[in-house]
Amino acid sequence: MSKYAEEAKVAIRNVRRDSNERYKKMEKDSQISEDDLKKYAKEVQDVTDEFIVKVDEVFKVKEKEILEGN
């Protein structure tokens, strides 16, 4: 079960990396400002953190269900 939780976290982090790379390219191409880049990177990190917490919560619930035999 923990394998699936870790795979989900890796997938979430990969989305974060891809998003940040796109924003960096946009900033490099002068499509967004450096301030926008920082703002978007923070938003992406906040969403990443939120979903990592959700994965952990679901994992703990499922782990408890399995251990209790439900």
C-alpha positions in Angstrom: 0.0 0.0 0.0 2.8 2.4 0.8 4.2 1.8 -2.6 1.1 3.3 -4.2 1.1 6.3 -1.9 4.8 7.0 -2.8 4.0 6.6 -6.5 1.2 9.1 -6.1 3.5 11.6 -4.4 6.1 11.1 -7.1 3.5 11.8 -9.7 2.4 15.0 -7.9 6.0 16.2 -7.6 6.5 15.5 -11.3 3.5 17.7 -12.1 5.1 20.4 -9.9 8.4 20.1 -11.7 6.8 20.3 -15.1 4.7 23.3 -14.1 7.7 25.1 -12.7 9.7 24.4 -15.8 6.9 25.9 -18.0 6.7 29.0 -15.9 10.5 29.4 -16.0 10.4 29.2 -19.8 7.6 31.7 -19.9 9.7 34.1 -17.7 12.7 33.5 -19.9 10.7 34.3 -23.0 9.4 37.5 -21.3 5.8 36.2 -21.2 5.6 36.7 -17.4 7.6 38.7 -15.0 10.0 37.4 -12.3 7.4 38.4 -9.7 4.8 36.4 -11.5 7.2 33.4 -11.7 7.7 33.6 -7.9 3.9 33.9 -7.3 3.1 31.0 -9.6 5.8 28.8 -8.1 4.4 29.5 -4.6 0.9 28.6 -5.8 2.2 25.4 -7.4 4.0 24.5 -4.2 1.0 25.2 -2.1 -1.2 22.9 -4.2 1.6 20.3 -4.2 1.7 20.3 -0.4 -2.1 20.1 -0.2 -2.2 17.0 -2.4 0.7 15.3 -0.6 -1.2 15.7 2.7 -4.3 14.3 1.1 -2.4 11.3 -0.2 -0.9 10.7 3.3 -4.4 11.0 4.9 -5.9 8.5 2.5 -2.9 6.1 3.0 -3.3 6.2 6.7 -7.1 5.5 6.5 -6.6 2.6 4.1 -3.7 1.2 6.2 -5.8 1.3 9.3 -8.7 -0.4 7.5 -6.4 -3.2 6.3 -4.8 -3.6 9.8 -8.3 -3.8 11.3 -9.4 -6.3 8.7 -12.1 -4.1 7.2 
